[in-house]
Each structure stands twice: as structure tokens, then as C-alpha cells.
């Protein structure tokens, strides 16, 4: 490794240490009124996460006619909140429930298994504590990850591993990694809920994509979760996050139960929820960089 390359590598590790561990960790150690001010200051006066935020703000501004710089600030704040949640959970390990600034509206089905479906939108970390509130464990469906994928970014791999371990502690069950879905069948049939993400573009879930309407565009979403729910005879229950960025308060919303009998109806219902969320707080959606290719790939899928 040459000197210039080594310096670049060290610079990237220092940046990841700051934005993944140190900056959000400081906020988690402070009283929330001060911690949230710290995160707001960082969102306005630093360039954290710019490798994701720069393409996202340009695409979002073009798609929805937004103020690109305001979008960037809010996106930076929401990402920082997401990382801060991990440390709030770690530092509160002896306490049950959520911090006062994370609220919940709605209720899970009282018995039986179901798939709790959400999106790459907002901060859903504390949803696992809502299962514990009613004395239930939950499983979580993850994409497969390998250390080789993070060869030059080891801190990102360690951060992800730490996050998964903490989710498993709060949820009470080990994670379920695609494509090994046999465990998901077993968990659901034992009457235990699992959580999963629905908004995967063709690039990330090429099999079983179905057409939906999202942000006034004809795109596709995968029906794998719908098929899983149908095969296990369990419902789908959407959940999402609503933001009050002025006060630093978030609300976890548990939606109405969806039947998996029709893939098209269920997927469009989920797309409608995501559409509403994005329009309410565009900076909350983490998949803006995927959007142009998502539209193009969806057109190829439906044409084929």
C-alpha cells in the first residue's frame, strides 16, 4: 500500500469513526434536549454522510422540486438520529421501553405470527421495543452480509455487526438472513412476528417484482414477503415513522393489517404508505440514490 493510498484509507476510517460512533454517541450520552441540539448543529454545519446525501439531494430535488440544501440538512439529521438510536439503546440496556422522545401509535395483533413490514425510511429502530412492551419476541429479516463486502471499510462492518447484535438483544431472537428463509417459515408458524423491508428495487431483489405506482412513477416492488405471508397464513402489518424535526420527537406508527391474498393489492397498499411518508418528509427515505435506476429497471421488468 503506497503512502497516498494509506493516507486515504486512514482518512476514510477516521471519517467513519466520527460519523458512525463518536458524533452520535456524544448525543446519546447527553440529556436529549442537548443531544438533539448537537445533532441539529452537526446537520447544519458539517458534511457528514455526503457520499450518500449529495446524490440523494440532487435526485430528490429534481423529482419533487425540493430545496436541495434543506433536504441535505434534514437527511443528515435523520441519519444521525438513526445512528444515535443504537447508542441510546446500548446505554439504556438496563431499562425497558423507549426514550420519551420516541412515541408509538397503534397496536400489534394480540396473538399469532405476522410480518411487520416497513421501508428504508426514517428510524424504525425502536419498533423492536414495542414487541417487548406486550411481552413478545420478534425475528428480523436481513440481507446477507460478508466481511469481504467491507474490505476497505472495516468500521462500517463492525458498526453493522454491533447494530445487529443489539437488535437481536432487544428483539429476543437471532436475525434471519436471506436467502436462508426456512427459519422465517418456522418462526412465523410458531406464532412469532418477524420484521422486514418491502421497498427493494429490481437491482436488490430481481425475482418476483410486481408493478406499483410510487411518487407518480410506474415502478415495481418484490412480492416475496407477500408470498411468505400467504404460505404461512399470516397477515402483513405495516409500520413507519413520523417526524417532528422541530422538537426532536418521532412517532412509530403501526398501521392496519393487510391481507396477503392479492400480491398486487398488498404491494400497492404498501407503496401508498411509503408514498405518503416520502411526501411528508422526503429526507427520511434512504433510497433516493436508487430511484433513477429503479425506474429504469422497473420499466425493463414490466416490458419483459
N, C-alpha and C positions, 0 to 999 in steps of 0.2 A: 504494500500500500504506500503510494507516494505521499509526500508531506502535504500537498494541496488536498489530496483526497482524504487524508487522515483528519485534516482540519475541518473539512466539510462534514465528515462523519461525526466528529465530536460536536460540531455546531448543531447538527440535527438532534443529537442526543440531549444536548443542553436545552434546546427548544422544547423537546418532548417532555423532559423532566419538569420544566417550568409550567407548560400548559396542561399537562395531564396530572401532575402530582402536586407541585408546590402552590401554584396560584389558587386552584380550587380547594386545596387542603387548608390554606390560610382562612378562606371564607368559612369553612366548616368548623373551625376552632373558635370563631368569633360569635358573639351574640348575633342573631340573624339580622337585626337592623343594621349592624356594622358590616357583617359579612356580605349582605346584599349590596350595600353601597360600594364595597370593594369590587364586587363583580361588575357592577354598573360602570365604575370608573375604568376597569380593565377593558370593558366592551367599547368604551368611547375613545380611549387614549392609547391602545395598543393594537398590534396587528396579529394577535393570536389566531391560529387556525386559518390563516389567509389562503393556504393552498386549497382549501375546500370552499372558503367563503367567496373568494374572488370570482371563480366561475359561477357559483350559485347566485351571487347578486346580479351578475350580468344577465343570466338566463331568466331569473325571476323578474327583473326589471323589464325585460323585453316581453315576457309572457303576460304580466299583469299590470304593466305600466306603473311600477313602484319607484319610490325614491331609493336608489341603489345604496346610498351611504347609510340611510336609516335602516334599510334591510340588513346591511352588514353589521351594524351595531347590535341590532336585535338578535341576529343569528349568532353572533359571538357570545352574547349574554345567555342565550338558551343553551348553547353547547357548554358553556362554563357551568350553568346550573346542573346540567346532566352529569358532568364530572363531579361537581360538588356533592351531588346526592350520594355517590359512593362513599365519600368520606364522612358525610353526616351519618350514614348507616353504620360504618365501621366504628365511629367514635361514640355511637349510641348503642353499642351491641348489647348492653345490659338492660335496655329499655324496650318495651313493646310499643307498637303503633308508630305513627308518623309525626314529624315536627308540626307545630301549629300552623305553619305557612303552607302545608300541603294538605288539602282537604279532599273529601270524597262525596260524590253524589250518585245515588243509585245503589243497587244491591245485586249480588250474585245469586243465581239459583241456589236454593237451600240445600238440595241434595243432588247426587249423581254427578257424572262426569260431563264436561263440556269443553269446548275450545274457546278460550278468551282471545279474541283477535284484535290486534292493534296495528300500527303503522310505523314507518320510520319518521315519526312526527312527535316532537315535543319530548317530554320527560315522563316516561311511564315507570320509572324505577320503583316507586313506592307502591305500585299496584300489588306487589307480592305481599306486602304487609296487610292489604285488605282481605286476603285469604286467611291470614293468621288471625285477623280480628274476629272471624267467625269459626275459628278452630279447624281450618282446613289446610292441608298441604297443597302444593301445586308443582307441576312439572313445567319446564321451559324448553321450547324447541329452538335449536341454534343451527346456523350453518357450520359445516365442518371447518376447523381452522388448524393449521400446522405451523410449527416454528419456522419452516422454510419459507413460508409466505412473508415472514417478517425478518428476513435475514439481515437487512441493513437497518431495521427499526426495532431492536430488541425491547426497548421500553414500551412500545405500543403493544407488543405481545404480552409482556409482563402485566401491563395495565389491564388488558383484556382478560387475562387469566385471573387476576385479582377480582375483577368485577364479576366474572362467572362464579367464582367461589363464594363471593358474598351473596349473590342472588341465590345460589344453592342453599346457603345457610338460612336465609330469610324464608325461601320457598319451602324448604324442608325436604326436597328431593334432588337427586343429581340431574344435571342437564341432559337433554336428549338431542343428539347431534345427527343432522342429516348426513348421509342418506339412510342411516340405521333407524328406521321408523317402527320396527317391531315393538320397541319399548313404548312408543307413543300409543300403539294399539292396546298394549297391556295396561298401561296407566289409565287410559280412558275407560276401558272395560271394567276396571276396578272401582270406578266411580270417582276418580280424581281428575280435576281440571288441569289442562295444560294451556300455556300462553304461546302465541305465535304471531308472526308478522305476515300481513296479507299483500302489501304493496311491493311485489317483486317484479321487475321488468323482465322481458324475454332474455336479456343477457344473463341474468342471475337464476332464472327458473324457466328454461326453454321448453319444458314439457307441459302440455295441458293448459296453455294460455287461452283465455276466453275474452271476447270483446266487451269493453265497458266504455262509458263516457266519463271523462275526468278533465276538469278545467277546460271545458268546451272542446276537448280533443277526443278523437276516436283512438283509444289505446286498448291494451289487453292486460289482464291480471291472471295469475295462475289459479287453477281450481283445485290444487292438491289438498288444501285444508278442507274444502267443501267435500271432496271425496272421502277424506279421512273421517270427517264428522258423520257422513252418511253411512259409511261402512261400520262405524261403531254405534250408530243410532243415538247420537248425542247432538245437542244444538250448538250453534255458534253464538257467542256473546261478545259484541264489540265493546271496546273501551278506548278512551282517548284522554288527552289533557287539554284543559282550557287555561289561558294565561291572563293574569293581571300583572303586566310588567311594570306598571307604576308602583304597585305596592309589594311586589315580590311574592305574590301568592299564586299558587297553582291549584286547580281543581281536577281531580281524577273523576272522570265521568264513566259510569257503567251503563251501557245502552240496553235497548230491548233485545230479547232473544230473537235470533234469526233461524229459520228452518234451512237445513242443507238439501232439501228435496230438489230444488231447482238451482243449479250452479249459476245460471245467468241472473236470476233474481237476487240470490245471495250476494254475488260479486258486485252487482250494480248497487245494492244497498250499502255495501262496504265502501264502494267508490264514492257514493253520495256523502257518506260521513266524512271521508277523507277530503273531499272537495270543500265541504263546509269548514273543516278545520283549517285547511290551507288558506282559504279566502279570509278567515278571521285573523290568523297570524301566519302570514306567508313565510316568515323566517323560521317557523317551527319545523318545516319539512326539511329533512336531511337529504332528500334525493333530488334536489334541483339539478345538480351536475349530471344526473342520469337522464333528465327529461327530454332533450332533443333526440338522443339515440333511442330512448324508449318509444317515442312517437314513430320514428323511422322503422324500428324493428317490429313494432306492432302492425304497421302497415304491411310489412313483408309477411308476417304470420297470417293475417286475415286474407291477404291476396293468395297465399299458398293453400 
